[in-house]
């Protein structure tokens, strides 16, 4: 009997087995390609930083608002109104009113002090040498505001507005990053 030779076709051809080194490289390459496609995970320290900045902005707003409200309430309840002379009316580096110094007759003689601010802002348009009605606290004569601001203080000042605007932005960013991190961790896990 004659052995028949089986004719091999191209369809029967298979790749030779890969070496262990080549298989390892293929696995690493596949892991690298899948790692590159995944978006970066928001870091905890970034989330914490935004949260702390939001809290700081909220505290800054309260630092501007609460002492100002306290001063106005104290001066309304027990303040004494007098005419004061403006001894110095400098401008700060931004061109706004700086530490305006006033002199008036207090309970224990003449008092020279700096006019108080309201929410980080000082009254504008006060000229040196002019007289202005002020209200001071008889217990502590250095706590003084213009009579106009005691009766009708500004509703909002620029420093208060800035801190009030940044607080929800920073808090919203924190919440969005937390939600994004949780979603990515759920997809990966």
Phi and psi in degrees as a GROMACS rama.xvg file:
@    title "Ramachandran Plot"
@    xaxis  label "Phi"
@    yaxis  label "Psi"
@TYPE xy
-99.7735  134.599  UNK-2
-79.2459  130.859  UNK-3
-89.8694  133.697  UNK-4
-84.7987  129.591  UNK-5
-84.2857  127.846  UNK-6
-86.4221  126.901  UNK-7
-88.21  136.955  UNK-8
-105.167  169.651  UNK-9
-69.5119  -24.2063  UNK-10
-69.7458  -24.0275  UNK-11
-84.368  -7.68644  UNK-12
-74.8708  136.339  UNK-13
-125.583  154.905  UNK-14
-68.4846  146.532  UNK-15
-70.4747  154.479  UNK-16
-61.6508  146.017  UNK-17
-78.9844  150.439  UNK-18
-72.9981  161.996  UNK-19
-61.3461  -36.5322  UNK-20
-65.6993  -43.783  UNK-21
-66.6022  -37.3744  UNK-22
-64.8886  -40.0332  UNK-23
-64.1523  -43.8225  UNK-24
-62.556  -40.4556  UNK-25
-63.1218  -41.6752  UNK-26
-63.5019  -44.2798  UNK-27
-63.929  -39.9437  UNK-28
-64.0844  -41.6505  UNK-29
-65.5367  -42.3612  UNK-30
-63.4853  -39.7493  UNK-31
-64.8924  -43.8155  UNK-32
-62.9961  -39.2414  UNK-33
-72.7123  -32.546  UNK-34
-70.3442  -35.1192  UNK-35
-68.5367  -35.419  UNK-36
-71.825  -24.4338  UNK-37
-76.904  134.351  UNK-38
-69.1441  153.386  UNK-39
-66.8736  146.523  UNK-40
-84.3525  127.263  UNK-41
-59.6884  128.817  UNK-42
-74.8407  148.89  UNK-43
-61.8708  -38.5441  UNK-44
-67.8162  -31.3097  UNK-45
-67.3777  -43.296  UNK-46
-62.7784  -45.6871  UNK-47
-63.5853  -40.168  UNK-48
-62.1529  -45.4478  UNK-49
-63.3202  -39.3559  UNK-50
-64.7741  -43.5125  UNK-51
-65.1391  -38.2389  UNK-52
-65.4992  -37.6825  UNK-53
-64.5916  -43.3347  UNK-54
-63.8524  -41.2968  UNK-55
-62.2825  -40.2775  UNK-56
-65.3817  -39.6945  UNK-57
-65.5379  -42.6595  UNK-58
-64.9164  -39.5915  UNK-59
-61.522  -40.9214  UNK-60
-59.9718  -45.3294  UNK-61
-66.0167  -33.5019  UNK-62
-66.0193  -35.0495  UNK-63
-74.4865  -41.5669  UNK-64
-83.0302  -48.4395  UNK-65
-63.0235  -49.7719  UNK-66
-61.9445  -35.7762  UNK-67
-64.9186  -45.1146  UNK-68
-62.813  -41.2196  UNK-69
-62.0705  -44.6612  UNK-70
-62.7954  -45.6895  UNK-71
-63.2959  -43.84  UNK-72
-63.6244  -41.4731  UNK-73
-63.167  -45.2181  UNK-74
-69.0029  -32.1329  UNK-75
-68.3547  -37.3422  UNK-76
-80.6751  -39.8042  UNK-77
-134.221  13.0377  UNK-78
-73.7269  154.594  UNK-79
-116.212  128.667  UNK-80
-93.5076  132.104  UNK-81
-144.487  168.439  UNK-82
-91.9591  133.802  UNK-83
-121.995  150.716  UNK-84
-99.2159  135.414  UNK-85
-84.2155  117.602  UNK-86
-93.048  -26.1742  UNK-87
-152.095  135.968  UNK-88
-135.952  68.1464  UNK-89
-77.5438  166.264  UNK-90
-105.954  146.836  UNK-91
-83.7415  -175.844  UNK-92
-69.3305  -12.8704  UNK-93
-97.3605  2.41149  UNK-94
85.3478  7.00208  UNK-95
-95.4665  172.899  UNK-96
-61.8582  133.665  UNK-97
-95.2646  -145.948  UNK-98
-77.2262  96.508  UNK-99
-78.486  119.966  UNK-100
-95.5762  136.429  UNK-101
-127.659  156.82  UNK-102
-131.699  132.004  UNK-103
-152.169  167.024  UNK-104
-84.8287  117.235  UNK-105
-102.262  -170.771  UNK-106
-67.3334  -28.9707  UNK-107
-115.805  30.6484  UNK-108
114.171  -163.995  UNK-109
-75.2609  137.292  UNK-110
-119.312  129.925  UNK-111
-119.562  120.415  UNK-112
-150.27  174.64  UNK-113
-93.0147  135.035  UNK-114
-63.1146  136.698  UNK-115
-70.6137  160.575  UNK-116
-104.142  165.826  UNK-117
-127.948  109.757  UNK-118
64.4847  31.5883  UNK-119
85.4224  7.85452  UNK-120
-123.573  143.111  UNK-121
-110.752  155.477  UNK-122
-65.4532  139.329  UNK-123
-94.3856  162.098  UNK-124
77.9642  15.1669  UNK-125
-92.7261  121.347  UNK-126
-100.82  146.443  UNK-127
-62.1002  134.088  UNK-128
91.7216  -12.6808  UNK-129
-81.7243  161.418  UNK-130
-102.343  141.245  UNK-131
-139.719  138.417  UNK-132
-74.0036  128.821  UNK-133
-126.299  161.671  UNK-134
-123.711  128.921  UNK-135
-124.171  161.559  UNK-136
-89.2714  118.218  UNK-137
-63.6876  -25.3925  UNK-138
-72.7753  -34.4912  UNK-139
-141.073  88.9306  UNK-140
-62.0932  -12.6003  UNK-141
-76.7237  -13.3252  UNK-142
-87.9971  100.587  UNK-143
-140.256  141.209  UNK-144
-134.64  161.05  UNK-145
-65.8105  147.024  UNK-146
-60.5655  -33.0618  UNK-147
-63.0982  -41.089  UNK-148
-75.0423  -25.035  UNK-149
-69.9412  -41.4867  UNK-150
-73.0617  -42.9522  UNK-151
-142.57  82.1057  UNK-152
-69.5958  157.784  UNK-153
-59.3407  143.414  UNK-154
-68.5445  -45.8857  UNK-155
-147.34  138.699  UNK-156
-108.646  165.522  UNK-157
-59.6235  -46.2315  UNK-158
-59.991  -38.8955  UNK-159
-66.5653  -40.996  UNK-160
-65.3049  -40.8605  UNK-161
-64.1049  -47.5431  UNK-162
-66.0961  -35.2626  UNK-163
-68.5788  -32.5802  UNK-164
-75.6623  -37.3788  UNK-165
-74.4066  -29.5433  UNK-166
-57.6693  -54.3929  UNK-167
-68.0325  -30.8511  UNK-168
-63.5455  -47.4514  UNK-169
-67.9734  -40.1952  UNK-170
-66.6527  -39.8193  UNK-171
-63.6634  -41.6538  UNK-172
-61.4412  -39.378  UNK-173
-62.7277  -45.8492  UNK-174
-64.3428  -42.7911  UNK-175
-62.5172  -41.1463  UNK-176
-66.7693  -37.8472  UNK-177
-64.0979  -44.2351  UNK-178
-63.8524  -41.6869  UNK-179
-63.5189  -43.1301  UNK-180
-62.3688  -45.121  UNK-181
-62.4059  -40.6087  UNK-182
-63.6046  -46.4042  UNK-183
-64.7509  -39.6948  UNK-184
-66.269  -36.4931  UNK-185
-66.3254  -39.4357  UNK-186
-67.2563  -37.8079  UNK-187
-79.5941  -30.5685  UNK-188
